[in-house]
Amino acid sequence: MERLERSGRWLRAGLAGGRVSRRLPWLLLAIVLLGSALKDGDLVPETPMRNKRNPLNVYFVKVAWAWTFWLLLPFITVTTYQFAKSKFLYGTTKSLLMVLRRLSALAVGTAIWYVCTGLFMYIENLTGACSTSGKLSEPRRLYATKQECHQDNGIWNGFDISGHCFLLSYCALMIVEEVAVLEGLSIDQNSKLRVVINGLFVSLCFLTMIWVFMFLCTAVYFHDFSQKLLGVLIGLSAWYGTYRFWYLKPFSPGLPLPNIPLSSKKYSYSR
């Protein structure tokens, strides 16, 4: 438990003041630019990360939104409830309503993930053509989708916007935004709730490191530059449009750390 507390304290210090949330978008763009340059220059060494079946890709990236969703769900629930009770002195009903409001950010994120990935597949099917190794005497078949092409062991050539660049950037930025609530959360040093929140927080930070690392691997090993750039720009737009614009409005899920009077803020948790 002591090691968990030290890890949490160190990570909170690194996230304090919003430095990471301000710099992470630029870091992701820089990774795409540098990674693409290395890939196009054939300067990338052979590593297991080039294989799409590597464990991090199979067990984490392929279900990136599920990992992000199921870790943020209890984190947002517990921290928002505690924040509402300690800062605004709400009763149980109003605190629960605030929790539900903040949890709707996960519904928004799910909708963004679903719509964007569906759009990427539609564009790839619309712009693609199938290459097969069929005999010349056989009639040439027209394929409508990538799935049909793969069923005949063909190769689909279309504009494949990088879903990894989109989703990993959006998930990483969303986590960084949500953990900002710890800057204004006051919890007793010996509380069991503090241990739970610390465990979730450290797990979310570890997950974010995986997302950034796998984003780097995508940048240096897969996709064309335009496909990666468009993917990350869509991810950054989804983050900016929600946390930097819509969530500032009254009718929205709201921000993790609302604007409250400085006199009512407590920072005993983050310190």
N, C-alpha and C positions, 0 to 999 in steps of 0.2 A: 504494500500500500504506500509505503514511503517513497519507493522508486516511482510509482505512478504519479504521486503528488509532485515530485521533482520534475518529471517529464512534462506534466501539465503546466507547471509554473514556467518552465523554460519555453514551451511552445506558446503560451499566452503572451510572454514578453516579446516574442518574435512577431506576434500578430497585433500587438497593441498599436493603437493610433491609426489603424487602417493602412499601414505601409504596404502590406502584402496585396491587399485588394486593389491598390492603386498601381502597383508595379506588375502584378501577374499578367494582365492583358498584354502589356508591352513585351513581357518575357515570352509569352506564347507566340506572338507575332515574330519575334526575333528567332525563336526555335524553328518556325516554319521556313523563314528565309535562309537561315544558316543550314538547316537540315537538308533543304532542297538543293542548295549549292553543293553540299558534300555528296549528295546522291547523284546529281547530274555530272559531277566531276569524277565519279567512280572512286571516291576517296573513303568510302565506308567499309570497315573491316567486316569479315564474315563472323557473325556471332549467332547464338541460338535465337536471338530476338528477330532475326530475319525470317524465321519459320513461323507462319501464322498459327501453328499448333503449339507454340510455347505456352507453359502453364499460366503465365500472367494474362495472356491474351484469351485463352480458353475459359479460365475460371473467374476472371475479373472483368476485362474489357468487354467481352461479349455480353455480359450482363451488368454493364457499368451503371445503368440507371437503377437497377434493382438494388445494388450495393449502396448507392447514394441514398435512395429512397428509404430503405429499411434501417439505415443508421441515423438519418436525419429525423425520421418519424419519432422515435423516443426522445432524441435530443431536444427537438423543438417543443415537444409536449412538456417535458419536465422543466426545461429552462424558462419557457414562456409562463407556465403556471406559477413558478417560483418568483419570477420577475414581477408578474402582475400582483401577487400577494404582498411582496415586500415593498414595491415602489408606489403602487397606486392604492394600496390598502383595499383592494376589491374583495367582495365576498366570493364565495365559491362559484356561484352562477356566472357572475361577470368574468371571473378568471377563466372559467371553462369556455366561455364565449370568445375570449381573447385567444385562447389556445386553438380553438377551431378556426378562427380567422387566420392565424399564422400558419396552421397546417394546410390551409388552402393553397399556400405557395407550392406545396408538393403536388397538388392537383394541377396547378398551372404548369409546373415543370413537366409533369407527365403528358399533358396536352402538347406542350412544345416538342417534347421528344417524339411523340407519336406522329404529329403532323409533319415535322421536319424529316424524319426517317422515311415516312411514306412518300413525301415529295422527292427525296433523293432517289428512291427506287423508281418512281414514275419517270423522272428525267433520264435515268440510266436506260430504262426500257425504251423511252421515246427516241433517244439519240443513238441506240445501239444496233449492232448487226451481229449475226452469229457466224463464226468460222468453224467448220467441221472438216473432218478428214474422210468424208464420204467419197465413193468412187465417182469418176467423171461420168460414167454411164447412168448413174442414178439421177432421178429428177431432183433439182435443187429445192429444198423445203424452206419456206419462210417461217421464221420464228417471231412470235409476238413479244415474248418476255425472256429475260435472262434465265429464269427457272426452266422453261421449255428447252432452251439451248443446252443447259447443263445436263438435262435428262438424256440428251443424245451425245453426251461427252464432248460438247462443243465449247468454244471460247467466245464469250460475249464481249464485244468491244463497244463500249458506250462511255458517255461522260459520267464518271463515277465520283460524285462529290464525296469527299472524305467524311463518312459518318463518325469515324473515330475522332478526327480533329474537332468536329462540331460537338459531339457529346462529351468528350473528355474536358474540353475547355469550359463548356457550360457547367458540368458537374463540379469541377475544381473551383470555379468562381462562385458557384452557389454555396458550396460548403464554407468557403472563406467568408462570405457575407453572413451566413447564419451563425457561425461561431463568434461573431462580433458581440453577441448578446452577453458574453462572459465579462466584457468590460464594465457592465453596469449591474452585475449580479452579486448579491451579498449572501454568502452561505457560511455557516459556522465551520471552523477548521476541522472539527472532529465529527461532523455530520456524515451519516451514511449516504445521504443524498449527494454530498460533495464527491464521494468515491464513485458513485454511479455516473455523475456528470463528467468527472475526470476521465473515467474509462471510455465513455462515449466520445469525449473531445479528443483524446489521444488517438482513438480508432479512426475518427474522421480526418485527423491530420495525417495519419499514416496512409489512409486511403487517397488523400489528395496528392501525397508524394508519389503513389503508384500511378495516379492519373497523369501527372506531369511527366513522369518517366516514360510511360507508354505513349504519351503524346510525342515525346522526343523520338521514340523508336519509330512511330508512324512517319514522322517528318523525314527521317534519314533512310527508311527502307521501302516505303510504299507510296503509291499515288504520284501523279504529276503535280507540279507546283501549283497550277491553277486550281486543281481539285482540292488540294490541302488549304490553299489560301481562302477559297470560297467557304470551305467547311468551318475554318476557325472564325472567319468574319461573321458567319451566321450564328455561331456559338456566342461570340462577343456581343452581337446585336441582341440576342435573346436575353443575355445577362443585363446589358445596359437598358434595354427597353422595359425590363421588369424592376430591377433593384435601383436603377438610377432615374427612372421616370415614373412608371405606373405605380410602384409601391409607395411613392411619396404622396399619392392622392388618397382622399378619404375612403373612397369605395375601392379597396384593394386589400390584399393580404397584409399589407403593412410591412414595415421594416423590423428586423429582429430587435434593434435597439432604438425605440422611438425617441423623438426629441422631448426631453423632460427637463424641468428646471435644474440648473446645476446644483442648487442647494439640496435637492432630493437625491442626488446621485451618490452611490456608495461603490467603492472599488476594492473592498476588502477581499473579494474573491480573486480578482486579477492580480492582487499584490500578495 
